[in-house]
Amino acid sequence: MSAPLETPPLSLQVAFGGPGAFVATKTAATFPVEVPVLAGFSEETIFPPVSIEREEATCSLFRSGGLLIGCASDTIVTSDIEACTRRLYQRVLAAANGLSLYRIWNYVPRINAFVNGLEHYRTFCRARSVVFENVFGASYKQQLSAASAVGCGGDRLAIVFVAGSPKPLHLENPEQVPAYDYPPEHGPRSPSFSRGTVVTVDGRDYVFISGTSAIKGHATVAPGALDAQIACTLDNLKLVSVASGIGEELGRTGGTPGASSWTRHFKIYLRKAEDLLAARQLLEGPLLQATDRVTWLRSDICRAALNIEIEATLVREVRG
């Protein structure tokens, strides 16, 4: 890997809202994602300041200590999301060559649209899986990190990823079939992600929780019913929290604001903007605390029957 460019430390931000291009100023590098903000923070900054390692039109790389963070995007030409996904994932895996993947965020245009008889999300999953298998071989499932894939506007497939040298722990929810083992009814190739990833880098613990929703086994729970889906999603978050080794950090009820030792980042995706008030009433207290950094977004979700998806990233300083 080439040496980082001579740049001062920058804040790396993923900015949600309208369309735009990657911008680097003297203080910040901003990667825009076309997902409308309903409430909360419009920009997400998870990692310590970065230096630019490589800046290109389709894949910019940043270094923050032992972390490599990439922001990649490509335009889907003539609705060919499969070719676009393969190109972009080949770039991502080439950039992370020799490192372990910790987290991948995918923003997929028209995620529930059907083209040539196959839903965009399922075509995306097929292409992503093929690239993983081509790079890592038949045992590629062991390399799969936490991830999410939600809808976005425009025609630009966007990916943000983080990787590093320390070996992570990838984990599953005991009440869900691993996504990479879903049966064929969910598409020609299974989704390529684990439910969560835990790693310690540069004196910080990171817990990456994948996009989590109302799925038990491999079936959608309470299709279209927001209240029941939130209850199921909260249960799944608690189960993944326990599996990650941090106990019921994501399952405490009525926690005192500021009592957690973690800095907690949440993104909550709602299929219907009008569900915002109800969702906030059901989540603020049982899950969300006043000190959390929460972004509420209007986005289509990978299954058309799902109304909500929640992801979390938890960070804390390692105690000496």
C-alpha positions in Angstrom: 0.0 0.0 0.0 1.3 3.4 -0.9 2.2 5.9 1.8 -0.5 8.4 2.9 -0.7 11.7 1.1 0.7 14.6 3.0 -2.5 16.0 4.4 -3.4 17.3 7.9 -5.6 15.1 10.0 -9.2 15.3 8.7 -12.5 14.4 10.1 -14.1 11.7 7.8 -17.8 12.3 7.5 -20.5 10.4 5.7 -23.1 13.0 4.8 -26.8 12.0 4.3 -29.3 13.9 2.3 -29.1 14.9 -1.4 -26.7 14.1 -4.2 -23.2 15.3 -4.2 -19.5 14.5 -4.8 -16.7 13.6 -2.4 -15.2 16.7 -1.0 -12.0 17.2 1.0 -11.2 20.5 2.7 -8.5 21.5 5.2 -10.5 20.0 8.0 -12.9 17.4 6.7 -13.4 14.7 4.0 -17.1 14.3 3.2 -18.6 11.4 1.3 -22.3 12.1 0.4 -24.9 9.4 0.3 -28.3 10.2 -1.2 -30.6 9.0 1.6 -33.0 11.6 3.0 -32.6 12.6 6.7 -35.8 12.6 8.8 -34.3 13.6 12.1 -31.1 13.5 14.2 -27.6 14.0 12.8 -27.2 14.5 9.1 -23.5 13.5 9.2 -21.9 10.4 10.7 -18.3 10.5 12.1 -17.2 7.3 13.8 -13.5 7.1 13.4 -10.6 9.2 14.7 -9.1 11.8 12.3 -7.8 10.4 9.1 -5.1 11.1 6.5 -5.9 10.6 2.8 -4.1 7.6 1.4 -5.5 7.6 -2.1 -8.0 9.9 -3.7 -9.7 8.7 -6.8 -13.0 9.2 -8.5 -14.4 5.8 -7.7 -12.5 4.7 -4.5 -10.9 7.0 -2.0 -8.9 5.5 0.9 -8.1 7.0 4.3 -5.8 5.9 7.1 -6.5 6.3 10.8 -3.8 4.6 12.7 -4.3 0.9 12.1 -7.6 1.4 10.3 -8.1 1.6 6.5 -11.4 3.2 5.6 -12.6 3.4 2.0 -15.4 5.3 0.3 -16.3 3.9 -3.1 -19.0 4.6 -5.6 -19.9 3.9 -9.2 -22.7 4.8 -11.5 -25.2 2.1 -12.6 -25.3 2.2 -16.4 -28.5 1.1 -18.1 -29.8 -0.6 -15.0 -26.9 -3.1 -14.9 -26.4 -3.2 -11.1 -24.7 -6.6 -11.4 -21.8 -5.3 -13.4 -21.6 -2.2 -11.3 -21.5 -4.3 -8.0 -18.8 -6.5 -9.4 -16.6 -3.6 -10.4 -17.0 -1.8 -7.1 -16.4 -4.9 -4.9 -13.4 -5.9 -6.9 -11.9 -2.4 -6.1 -12.9 -2.7 -2.5 -11.4 -6.1 -2.0 -8.2 -5.1 -3.9 -7.9 -2.0 -1.7 -8.3 -4.2 1.5 -5.9 -6.9 0.2 -4.1 -8.5 3.2 -6.4 -6.9 5.8 -9.5 -8.1 7.6 -12.8 -6.5 6.8 -14.6 -5.1 9.8 -17.7 -3.4 8.4 -19.3 -2.5 5.1 -22.1 -0.1 4.4 -23.9 -0.5 1.1 -26.3 2.0 -0.4 -28.2 0.5 -3.4 -30.3 2.6 -5.8 -33.9 1.3 -6.3 -33.2 -1.6 -4.0 -36.6 -3.2 -4.4 -37.1 -2.5 -8.1 -37.2 -5.5 -10.5 -35.0 -5.5 -13.6 -34.9 -8.5 -15.9 -37.1 -10.4 -13.5 -34.9 -10.1 -10.5 -35.0 -7.6 -7.6 -32.1 -5.1 -7.5 -31.1 -6.3 -4.0 -31.0 -9.9 -5.0 -28.9 -9.1 -8.1 -26.6 -7.0 -5.9 -26.3 -10.0 -3.5 -25.4 -12.4 -6.3 -22.7 -10.1 -7.7 -21.2 -9.4 -4.2 -21.2 -13.1 -3.3 -19.4 -14.0 -6.6 -16.7 -11.5 -6.0 -16.1 -12.6 -2.4 -15.9 -16.2 -3.6 -13.5 -15.4 -6.5 -11.2 -13.5 -4.1 -11.4 -15.7 -0.9 -12.3 -19.1 -2.4 -14.8 -21.6 -1.3 -14.3 -20.7 2.4 -15.2 -17.0 1.8 -18.1 -17.0 4.3 -15.5 -17.1 7.1 -14.3 -13.7 5.9 -17.7 -11.9 5.9 -17.9 -8.9 8.2 -20.9 -7.0 9.6 -22.7 -5.1 6.8 -25.9 -3.4 5.8 -27.6 -2.7 2.4 -30.4 -0.2 2.1 -31.9 1.8 -0.6 -30.7 5.2 -1.8 -31.7 7.8 -4.4 -30.0 8.5 -7.8 -28.1 5.9 -9.8 -24.9 5.7 -7.8 -24.1 2.5 -5.9 -22.1 3.7 -2.8 -20.0 1.6 -0.4 -18.1 2.6 2.8 -15.9 0.0 4.4 -13.3 -0.3 7.2 -10.6 -2.9 7.5 -7.4 -3.5 9.5 -4.7 -6.0 10.5 -6.0 -7.2 13.9 -8.1 -10.2 13.5 -11.8 -9.6 14.3 -14.5 -11.8 15.7 -17.5 -12.2 13.3 -20.6 -13.4 15.1 -24.2 -14.5 14.5 -27.6 -14.2 16.2 -28.6 -17.6 17.7 -32.3 -17.1 16.6 -31.5 -16.3 13.0 -30.1 -18.4 10.1 -26.8 -16.8 9.1 -27.6 -14.5 6.1 -24.9 -16.3 4.0 -26.8 -19.6 4.5 -30.3 -18.3 3.6 -32.3 -20.8 1.4 -32.8 -20.1 -2.3 -36.2 -18.6 -1.8 -34.3 -15.4 -0.8 -32.4 -15.2 -4.1 -29.9 -17.0 -6.3 -27.0 -16.2 -4.0 -27.3 -15.5 -0.2 -26.4 -12.1 1.3 -22.8 -11.9 2.2 -22.5 -10.6 5.8 -22.3 -11.6 9.4 -24.6 -10.2 12.1 -21.8 -8.4 13.9 -18.1 -7.9 14.1 -15.9 -7.1 17.2 -12.3 -5.9 17.0 -9.8 -3.9 19.0 -7.6 -1.5 17.2 -5.3 1.3 18.4 -6.6 1.1 22.0 -10.3 1.2 21.0 -12.9 -1.5 21.1 -15.3 -1.5 18.1 -18.6 -3.4 18.0 -20.2 -3.2 14.5 -23.8 -4.4 14.5 -25.2 -5.1 11.0 -28.5 -3.8 9.8 -31.0 -5.5 12.0 -34.7 -6.0 11.4 -37.7 -8.2 12.2 -36.4 -11.6 11.0 -36.4 -14.9 12.9 -34.9 -17.9 11.3 -34.9 -16.6 7.8 -38.6 -15.4 7.8 -39.9 -11.9 8.0 -41.9 -11.3 11.2 -45.1 -9.2 11.1 -44.9 -8.0 7.5 -45.8 -4.3 7.3 -46.6 -4.0 11.0 -44.3 -1.3 12.6 -44.9 -1.9 16.3 -44.4 -5.7 16.1 -41.4 -5.3 13.8 -39.8 -2.9 16.3 -40.3 -5.4 19.2 -38.7 -8.2 17.1 -35.8 -5.9 16.0 -35.1 -4.9 19.6 -35.0 -8.6 20.6 -32.6 -9.3 17.8 -30.3 -6.4 18.8 -30.2 -7.7 22.4 -29.3 -11.2 21.2 -26.5 -9.8 18.9 -25.3 -7.6 21.8 -25.0 -10.6 24.1 -23.2 -12.6 21.3 -20.7 -9.8 20.9 -19.6 -10.1 24.5 -20.9 -6.8 25.7 -23.9 -8.2 27.5 -27.3 -6.5 27.0 -25.8 -3.1 26.1 -28.4 -2.9 23.4 -31.2 -4.4 25.5 -31.2 -2.3 28.7 -34.6 -0.7 29.5 -34.7 2.7 31.1 -30.9 3.1 31.2 -29.5 6.3 32.8 -28.2 8.7 30.0 -24.5 8.7 30.0 -24.2 5.5 32.1 -22.8 3.5 29.2 -19.0 3.3 28.7 -19.6 3.2 25.0 -20.0 5.9 22.4 -23.0 4.6 20.6 -23.9 5.5 16.9 -27.2 4.4 15.5 -28.7 4.7 12.0 -32.4 3.9 11.8 -34.0 3.4 8.4 -37.7 3.9 7.9 -39.6 2.8 4.8 -42.3 5.3 5.5 -41.5 8.9 6.7 -44.8 9.1 8.5 -43.7 6.3 10.9 -41.0 8.6 12.4 -43.0 9.8 15.5 -44.3 6.3 16.4 -40.8 4.8 15.9 -39.2 7.4 18.2 -41.8 6.8 20.9 -41.1 3.1 20.8 -37.3 3.3 20.7 -36.4 6.3 22.9 -35.9 4.7 26.3 -36.0 1.0 25.4 -32.9 1.4 23.1 -31.9 5.0 22.5 -30.3 7.3 25.2 -29.9 11.0 25.2 -26.1 10.7 24.7 -26.4 8.5 21.6 -25.6 9.8 18.1 -28.7 8.9 16.1 -29.5 9.5 12.5 -33.1 8.8 11.3 -33.3 8.1 7.5 -36.0 7.5 4.9 -34.9 4.5 3.0 -36.3 1.4 1.3 -35.1 -1.8 3.0 -33.8 -5.0 1.5 -37.2 -6.8 2.0 -40.3 -5.0 0.8 -42.3 -6.2 3.8 -39.8 -4.6 6.3 -40.7 -1.2 7.6 -37.6 -0.6 9.8 -34.0 -1.5 10.0 -31.5 -0.5 12.8 -27.7 -0.6 12.8 -25.3 0.3 15.5 -21.6 1.0 16.0 -20.2 1.1 19.5 -16.8 2.5 20.4 -14.9 2.8 23.7 -11.4 3.4 24.9 -9.7 0.2 26.2 -9.1 0.5 29.9 -5.5 0.2 30.9 
